[in-house]
Amino acid sequence: MRAASPSHPDHQHLLGATVLWLLAGSALLLSTLVPWHTAWLGWTPAFWLLGAPLMLLLVLEPGRVRRLLRAFRARRPARDDLAWHATARRAATSRWR
């Protein structure tokens, strides 16, 4: 049985809270007020400030992440001038196979 999705206003509030949690955690980690890793806590600060909200965002909006990745791939130009592309192209068109 599929779980009932939250109503639209509740979903938006939960999404906003998750994004705020992610931004605040990023600011804390980048400002070095909270270390990424400690001997006593291990990677717990990094997980609770970045990992947990990212996983929650993936659960709440899986389609949005796919659209962002697709848009990123579409904007990134293909590089045909790289050395291994030129070598592979020459090998493929060479008469000496």
Beta strands, then each sheet from edge to edge (+ up, - down):
end
